């Protein structure tokens, strides 16, 4: 591949196949079932024979009498492929012995040693710039290549390979928290080509993953822009209507501006019943099953996961009640700011209960979907943020904000027309979003398979540099 254009049509899986790269001319059996054949001139070694490695005991505390240091800590490694001395690093302290043992050098590879999820074991990050005061932190292992025998960049890519990495995940132990024993690191098997070939493979993967990542970033930006455009169109439609020639009037509200002359501006309290009573189900047997909606089942795009049901007796106390066609918003940060909300539909038995972090609105003289569009409009969310109360991380939108929020209200017929138009626009947007998301999935899959094939010798990259 010589330029980004060969990735551009990534909806075609064949264009993202590692098969376009030639194999090595000769292979041998590795003797390892999960690895299969390797190039004839490659070696298979245990990690302990190819690199030095150590498990850090440098915690994030600052002790009197110890030297001040900066830490590459667990989250730095978990969230970044590459570590630099320009990162905002945690300051702690360490003994001179710890600094000597765990100073982070350029081309060192740091890996996660402990995690609550076994799939996060042995995630690697490569040190590309450091300083004398930067040390590998706790819950991490430091892997250092032998000079002229192993290349740090190649070791880093090896540990990114799912095929190689599975050894560490399998040997980690624990129940609610998993840890990787030091011995398991040393006993893992890795492929070792000649040093110049390691450098060539690493350089190829640096180049190709950078191109793939740039394309993924473009797709992610496209997704952001599509979402922003969606909200902008919704906001305009519920405040200005669909007719660009309609006569306007001053709403009398600074942040709202002009609205169609024939629309009336009301406080939302006059168009909804907030957190309606559950008296409607008082006649039902307590063993009756209804829909149950935890916060995770409410999407930021209005989607709703209805897989969960509970009996009335399980949820009638301590949960939020709602009925078919009610509208809900998530009132707690950051769910509110992210736009979590929905119109309840297809509920089991026509009713349901859910997290207490939902505020429920039952529309009066207003279409449910139109009310939903109001609640995800940029004006509603931005103004709501200013009303939030509570401590950091626990801020919530109060009911009073919803009651006092002023909305321009057209006739039911016009609401229905706006809903229909927005639904069509959303359908088109969703198709574009799905296409972009699918492209990202394919690019990430290709990225992983390319790394896997390169470091295990399934493709010959000696002429690719």
C-alpha positions in Angstrom: 0.0 0.0 0.0 1.5 3.3 -1.1 -1.2 5.8 -0.1 -4.4 6.2 1.9 -6.7 5.8 -1.1 -6.3 2.0 -1.0 -8.2 2.1 2.3 -10.8 4.6 1.3 -13.3 2.1 -0.1 -13.3 0.1 3.2 -16.8 -1.1 2.8 -15.3 -3.8 0.6 -13.8 -6.4 3.0 -11.5 -7.7 0.3 -9.7 -4.3 0.1 -8.8 -4.7 3.8 -7.4 -8.3 3.6 -3.9 -9.2 4.7 -3.9 -11.7 1.8 -2.7 -8.9 -0.5 0.7 -9.2 1.1 2.8 -12.2 0.0 3.9 -15.0 2.4 7.4 -16.0 3.1 9.0 -18.4 0.6 9.6 -21.1 3.2 8.0 -22.1 6.5 8.6 -24.6 9.3 6.4 -26.1 12.0 6.6 -24.1 15.2 5.5 -27.0 17.3 2.9 -24.8 18.9 -0.7 -25.6 18.0 -2.1 -22.1 18.3 0.8 -20.5 16.3 1.2 -23.0 13.5 3.9 -22.5 10.9 6.5 -19.7 11.1 9.1 -18.5 8.6 11.9 -21.0 8.3 14.6 -18.6 9.6 12.6 -17.3 12.6 13.1 -18.4 16.2 10.5 -19.2 18.9 11.7 -18.1 22.4 10.3 -17.5 25.8 10.0 -13.9 26.8 12.6 -14.3 29.5 15.2 -15.2 26.9 14.4 -12.3 24.6 14.1 -9.4 27.0 14.5 -8.3 30.6 11.4 -7.7 32.6 10.3 -6.6 36.0 7.1 -6.0 37.9 7.0 -2.5 39.4 6.4 -1.8 43.1 6.4 2.0 42.8 3.1 3.3 44.0 1.5 6.7 43.7 2.3 7.8 47.3 4.8 10.5 48.3 7.1 9.5 51.1 9.4 11.9 53.0 13.1 11.3 52.3 12.4 9.8 48.8 13.2 11.4 45.5 10.4 13.1 43.6 9.4 11.3 40.4 6.8 11.2 37.7 4.9 8.0 37.0 3.8 6.3 33.8 0.9 4.7 35.7 -1.8 2.2 34.8 -4.2 4.6 33.1 -1.4 6.1 31.0 -0.6 2.6 29.6 -4.3 1.5 29.3 -5.3 4.7 27.4 -2.3 5.2 25.2 -0.2 3.2 22.7 2.7 5.5 23.1 4.2 7.2 26.2 6.1 10.5 26.2 7.7 12.8 28.7 5.3 15.5 27.6 2.3 13.8 29.1 0.6 15.1 32.2 2.0 12.5 34.6 1.3 11.8 38.2 3.9 13.0 40.7 5.0 10.7 43.5 8.2 9.6 45.2 10.5 6.6 45.0 13.7 5.2 46.6 17.0 5.3 44.6 16.7 1.6 44.3 13.3 1.8 42.8 14.3 4.5 40.4 17.3 2.3 39.3 15.1 -0.7 38.7 12.1 0.9 37.1 13.2 4.0 35.3 11.4 4.1 31.9 13.8 4.2 29.0 13.0 4.9 25.3 11.9 1.7 23.6 10.8 0.1 26.9 7.4 -1.6 26.7 5.1 -1.2 29.7 2.2 -3.6 30.1 -0.8 -3.8 32.4 -0.3 -6.5 35.0 -3.6 -6.3 36.9 -7.2 -5.6 36.0 -10.8 -6.1 36.9 -11.3 -7.6 33.4 -9.0 -10.4 32.1 -9.3 -8.9 28.6 -7.4 -5.9 29.8 -4.4 -7.9 30.9 -1.0 -7.2 29.2 -2.1 -4.2 27.2 1.1 -2.7 26.0 2.4 0.8 25.5 5.8 1.9 24.0 8.0 4.5 25.6 9.0 6.9 22.8 10.4 9.7 25.0 11.3 9.8 28.7 13.3 11.6 31.3 15.5 10.7 34.3 12.6 11.3 36.7 10.0 9.1 34.9 9.4 5.7 36.4 7.2 2.7 35.6 4.3 2.6 38.2 2.5 0.0 40.2 0.2 -2.6 38.5 2.6 -2.5 35.5 5.4 -4.7 34.2 8.4 -3.1 32.5 9.8 -5.0 29.5 13.2 -4.0 28.1 14.6 -5.4 24.8 18.2 -6.8 24.7 20.3 -4.4 22.6 21.1 -5.8 19.1 18.8 -8.9 19.8 15.3 -7.5 20.1 13.7 -4.3 19.0 11.3 -2.5 21.5 8.9 -1.5 18.7 8.7 -5.1 17.5 8.1 -6.4 21.1 5.3 -3.7 21.5 3.6 -5.0 18.3 4.0 -8.6 19.4 2.1 -7.8 22.6 -0.6 -6.1 20.6 -1.2 -9.4 18.7 -4.2 -11.2 20.0 -2.6 -14.5 19.2 0.5 -13.7 21.4 -1.4 -11.8 24.0 -3.9 -14.6 24.7 -1.1 -16.4 26.6 -1.1 -13.7 29.3 -4.9 -13.5 29.5 -5.1 -17.3 30.0 -2.4 -17.3 32.7 -3.8 -14.4 34.7 -5.5 -15.5 37.9 -8.3 -14.1 40.1 -12.0 -13.9 40.5 -13.1 -10.3 40.8 -9.7 -8.9 40.0 -7.1 -10.6 37.7 -3.4 -10.5 38.1 -0.6 -11.7 35.8 2.2 -13.5 37.7 5.7 -12.4 36.9 6.6 -16.0 36.0 3.8 -16.1 33.4 5.3 -13.1 31.6 8.7 -14.9 31.3 7.3 -18.2 30.2 5.2 -16.8 27.4 6.3 -17.8 23.9 7.1 -15.2 21.2 8.3 -15.1 17.6 11.8 -13.7 17.1 12.9 -12.8 13.5 16.4 -11.4 12.9 16.9 -7.9 14.3 16.8 -6.1 11.0 13.6 -7.9 10.1 12.1 -6.8 13.5 12.9 -3.2 12.6 11.4 -3.6 9.1 8.2 -5.1 10.5 7.9 -2.5 13.2 8.5 0.4 10.7 5.9 -1.1 8.3 3.3 -1.4 11.2 4.1 2.1 12.4 3.3 3.5 8.9 0.3 1.4 8.2 -1.4 1.7 11.6 -0.9 5.5 11.5 -2.7 5.6 8.1 -5.5 3.4 9.4 -5.8 5.4 12.6 -6.0 8.6 10.5 -8.9 7.2 8.5 -10.6 6.0 11.7 -10.2 9.5 13.1 -11.8 11.0 9.9 -14.7 8.6 10.2 -15.2 9.4 13.9 -15.2 13.2 13.0 -17.8 12.5 10.4 -19.9 10.7 13.0 -19.6 13.8 15.3 -20.6 16.1 12.5 -23.6 14.0 11.6 -24.8 14.0 15.2 -24.3 17.7 15.5 -26.2 18.3 12.3 -29.0 16.1 13.5 -29.4 18.1 16.7 -29.2 21.4 14.8 -32.0 20.3 12.5 -34.2 19.1 15.3 -33.6 22.4 17.3 -34.5 24.5 14.3 -37.6 22.5 13.5 -39.1 22.7 17.0 -38.4 26.4 17.4 -38.9 27.8 13.8 -41.0 25.1 12.0 -40.6 23.8 8.5 -41.9 26.7 6.4 -39.0 29.1 5.6 -41.5 31.7 4.4 -43.7 31.7 7.5 -44.3 35.0 9.2 -42.4 35.3 12.5 -42.9 37.1 15.8 -40.7 37.9 18.7 -41.1 35.2 21.4 -40.1 37.7 24.1 -37.5 35.2 25.3 -33.9 36.2 24.5 -32.5 32.7 24.0 -35.4 31.6 21.8 -35.7 34.6 19.5 -38.3 34.7 16.8 -40.9 32.0 16.4 -43.7 31.4 13.9 -46.4 34.0 14.4 -49.2 31.4 14.8 -47.3 29.3 17.5 -48.0 29.9 21.2 -45.2 29.9 23.8 -45.9 28.0 27.0 -44.0 26.9 30.0 -43.7 23.1 29.6 -45.6 22.4 32.8 -48.8 23.2 30.8 -48.1 20.5 28.2 -47.0 17.6 30.4 -47.7 15.7 33.5 -44.4 15.2 35.3 -43.6 11.8 36.9 -47.2 10.5 36.6 -48.7 8.3 39.3 -48.6 4.5 39.0 -52.3 4.3 40.0 -53.0 2.9 36.5 -51.5 -0.4 37.5 -53.1 -0.7 40.9 -55.6 -3.3 39.6 -52.9 -5.6 38.2 -51.7 -8.7 39.9 -48.4 -8.2 41.7 -46.9 -11.1 39.7 -47.6 -9.3 36.4 -44.5 -8.8 34.4 -43.7 -5.3 33.0 -40.8 -3.8 31.2 -37.8 -2.8 33.2 -35.4 -0.1 32.0 -32.0 0.4 33.7 -30.0 3.5 32.5 -27.8 1.3 30.3 -30.9 0.4 28.3 -31.5 4.0 27.3 -29.5 5.3 24.3 -28.2 8.8 23.5 -30.0 8.5 20.2 -33.5 7.8 21.6 -33.0 4.0 21.3 -34.4 1.7 23.9 -33.4 -1.9 25.0 -36.5 -3.7 26.1 -34.9 -7.1 26.9 -35.5 -6.9 30.6 -38.7 -7.5 32.5 -39.6 -7.6 36.2 -42.7 -8.4 38.2 -44.6 -5.5 39.7 -43.8 -6.7 43.2 -40.1 -6.5 42.4 -40.1 -2.9 41.2 -43.1 -1.0 42.5 -41.1 0.6 45.2 -37.8 2.5 44.6 -38.1 2.8 40.8 -39.5 5.2 38.3 -42.9 4.4 36.7 -43.9 5.1 33.1 -46.4 4.0 30.5 -46.6 3.6 26.7 -45.8 6.9 24.9 -44.4 8.6 28.0 -41.2 10.6 27.3 -38.2 10.3 29.6 -34.9 12.1 30.0 -31.9 11.1 32.1 -31.5 13.7 34.7 -28.1 12.9 36.1 -24.7 14.1 34.7 -23.2 13.1 32.3 -26.2 11.2 30.9 -28.3 14.4 30.6 -25.6 16.3 28.7 -25.0 13.3 26.4 -28.7 13.4 25.4 -30.0 10.2 26.9 -33.8 10.0 26.6 -36.5 8.2 24.8 -40.2 7.7 24.0 -41.4 4.5 25.7 -42.9 2.1 23.2 -43.7 -1.6 22.9 -43.7 -2.0 26.7 -44.6 -5.4 28.1 -48.2 -4.9 29.4 -48.1 -1.2 28.3 -46.2 -0.1 31.4 -42.8 -0.3 32.9 -40.4 0.8 35.7 -36.8 1.9 35.5 -33.9 3.7 37.1 -34.8 6.6 39.5 -32.4 8.7 37.4 -35.1 9.1 34.8 -37.6 12.0 34.7 -40.8 11.0 33.0 -43.1 13.3 31.1 -46.6 12.4 30.0 -47.6 14.8 27.1 -50.9 16.7 27.1 -52.0 18.3 23.8 -48.6 17.4 22.4 -47.3 14.5 20.3 -45.0 12.2 22.3 -42.3 12.2 19.6 -42.5 16.0 19.3 -42.0 16.4 23.0 -39.0 14.0 22.7 -37.5 16.2 20.0 -37.9 19.2 22.3 -36.0 17.4 25.0 -33.0 16.5 22.8 -32.8 20.0 21.2 -29.7 21.9 21.8 -31.5 24.7 23.7 -33.2 22.3 26.1 -29.9 20.5 26.9 -27.7 23.6 27.1 -30.1 25.5 29.3 -30.7 22.5 31.4 -27.0 22.2 32.2 -27.1 25.6 33.8 -29.9 24.5 36.1 -28.1 21.4 37.3 -27.8 21.0 41.1 -25.6 18.9 43.3 -21.9 18.0 43.8 -19.5 17.1 41.0 -20.4 13.8 39.4 -23.8 13.8 41.0 -25.4 16.8 39.4 -29.0 16.5 38.4 -31.5 18.5 36.4 -34.3 19.5 38.8 -38.0 19.1 38.0 -38.4 22.8 38.2 -36.3 23.4 35.1 -38.5 21.1 33.1 -41.7 22.8 34.3 -40.3 26.3 33.7 -38.8 25.6 30.3 -40.5 27.7 27.6 -41.5 26.0 24.4 -43.1 27.3 21.2 -46.0 25.0 20.5 -47.7 24.5 17.1 -51.0 22.7 16.4 -51.1 19.0 16.7 -51.3 18.7 12.9 -48.1 20.8 12.5 -46.4 18.8 15.2 -47.2 15.6 13.3 -45.8 17.1 10.1 -42.6 18.2 11.9 -42.2 14.7 13.5 -42.7 13.1 10.1 -40.1 15.3 8.4 -37.6 14.8 11.2 -38.1 11.1 11.1 -37.2 11.0 7.4 -34.1 13.1 8.1 -33.1 10.9 11.0 -33.5 7.8 8.9 -31.1 9.2 6.3 -28.7 10.3 9.0 -28.8 6.8 10.7 -27.9 5.2 7.4 -24.8 7.4 7.1 -23.9 6.8 10.7 -24.2 3.1 10.3 -22.0 3.2 7.2 -19.4 5.2 9.0 -19.5 2.9 12.1 -19.2 -0.2 9.9 -16.2 1.3 8.2 -14.5 1.9 11.6 -15.2 -1.7 12.6 -13.7 -3.0 9.4 -10.7 -0.7 9.7 -10.1 -1.8 13.3 -10.4 -5.5 12.4 -8.0 -5.0 9.6 -5.5 -3.2 11.8 -5.6 -6.1 14.3 -5.3 -8.8 11.7 -2.4 -6.9 10.0 -0.4 -6.7 13.3 -1.2 -10.3 14.0 0.0 -11.5 10.6 3.1 -9.3 10.6 4.5 -10.4 13.9 3.8 -14.1 13.5 5.3 -14.3 10.1 2.2 -14.9 8.0 3.2 -12.1 5.6 6.6 -11.2 4.3 7.3 -7.5 4.7 11.0 -7.3 4.0 10.4 -5.5 0.7 7.6 -3.3 2.0 9.9 -0.6 3.5 
